[in-house]
């Protein structure tokens, strides 16, 4: 993952809402929490990485 550029920090954000089964919701929340506490990054940084990884994986 590339470091966040100055341009990324200034860009306005939009909300993405996903609907998933309860067990996947809990698993996702646990995973994000672990990433935040192990890496020291912010929740927003982790969210951006999840979206970027999805887009790259699907060639978007």
Buried (B, 14 or more C-beta within 10 A) or exposed (E): EEEEEEEEEEEEEEEEEEEEEEEEEEEEEEEBEEBBEEEEEEEEBBEBBBEEEEEEEEEE
